[in-house]
Amino acid sequence: MESQQIVGYDLFGQPIVKQKYLRDDFIEPPFSVLDTKGGNWINRKEKWKKLGIRSEVGRNSVVLACGTDTYRAISKKEGYNNRENYVSIFDPVLCELMYRWFVPEGGTILDPFAGGSVRGIVANYLGYHYTGIELRQEQVDSNREQAMEICEIDNQPQWYVGDSNKVLDGEWLHDFDFVFTCPPYADLEVYSDLPDDLSNMDYDTFTETYASILKKAASKLKKGGYAAIVVGEVRRKDDKDGAYLGLVPMTIQHCVNAGLIFYNEAILLNPVASASMRAAGHMKTKKLVKIHQNVLIFKKP
């Protein structure tokens, strides 16, 4: 993960060599595996958190700790199997990487499943321009309050309250350089009882609505622009064997149907945390404990 760079020559004409690391240019190596457990990642994440980002505020459930949609509960007494009581927080370092790698300087970002504050605050803090759509007013109010404390008053992320499937039908003044989002993992976390909330829809309705939103978001993407979608598999509650819903291949197919090219994918490795505690129980039914997410990256031709 290092190379040599000639930075000059000495008096005898011999090259002066400096070791150059991928992290010098890319923060983390731009590989297809992104390891949130590394020291550089952890230190960077702590610096972001010290700014005052509190993505869990605005949600009524207990928060899952560390990483994007990690399944580790922060309170043992609540019980690890009661997944309806937990919500996730998004990893700010993943945001930073996606923006640095795929967005032009000062570029525009669209997030049709905005959720908490992290993706918006990190974007504008770094000099990009974020627009997020979120269904719940209380979440948007919380996001805006946090952004006012962290970002300059004239450099605020923009959050719109509403259903992306409807809001994206409206007239927009410009297209976006990047789409970056993390949709509900079907009914893994139920965020509200609102009728337009994907997390409380039946699977057929979820699939249809999810496809529609991705297609409309893709239509707002500039030619040559990129989209990154963070997803993970979820088991169907209506299947006695606990079969996977197939959210990852579903997402890929929806985006390809929307006219995007499936361009990159990365595995986001999350901390093991409580996975080791749950592994033995899961293996009674031969189910592996998930400690990763999928980062699916598309390009608009």
Stockholm file with secondary structure:
# STOCKHOLM 1.0

chainA/1-301         MESQQIVGYDLFGQPIVKQKYLRDDFIEPPFSVLDTKGGNWINRKEKWKKLGIRSEVGRNSVVLACGTDTYRAISKKEGYNNRENYVSIFDPVLCELMYRWFVPEGGTILDPFAGGSVRGIVANYLGYHYTGIELRQEQVDSNREQAMEICEIDNQPQWYVGDSNKVLDGEWLHDFDFVFTCPPYADLEVYSDLPDDLSNMDYDTFTETYASILKKAASKLKKGGYAAIVVGEVRRKDDKDGAYLGLVPMTIQHCVNAGLIFYNEAILLNPVASASMRAAGHMKTKKLVKIHQNVLIFKKP
#=GR chainA/1-301 SS CEEEEEEEECTTSCEEEEEEEHHHHHSSCCCSEEETTSHHHHHHHHHHHHTTCCTTTTCSSEEBCSSTTCCCBSCGGGCTTCGGGEECCCCHHHHHHHHHHHSCTTCEEEESSCCSSHHHHHHHHTTCEEEEEESCHHHHHHHHHHHHHHSCTTSCCEEEESCHHHHTTSCCSSCEEEEEECCCCTTSSCCCCCTTCGGGSCHHHHHHHHHHHHHHHHHTEEEEEEEEEEECCCBCTTCTTCCBCCHHHHHHHHHHHTTCEEEEEEEEECCCTTHHHHHHHHGGGTCCCCCEEEEEEEECC
#=GC SS_cons         CEEEEEEEECTTSCEEEEEEEHHHHHSSCCCSEEETTSHHHHHHHHHHHHTTCCTTTTCSSEEBCSSTTCCCBSCGGGCTTCGGGEECCCCHHHHHHHHHHHSCTTCEEEESSCCSSHHHHHHHHTTCEEEEEESCHHHHHHHHHHHHHHSCTTSCCEEEESCHHHHTTSCCSSCEEEEEECCCCTTSSCCCCCTTCGGGSCHHHHHHHHHHHHHHHHHTEEEEEEEEEEECCCBCTTCTTCCBCCHHHHHHHHHHHTTCEEEEEEEEECCCTTHHHHHHHHGGGTCCCCCEEEEEEEECC
//
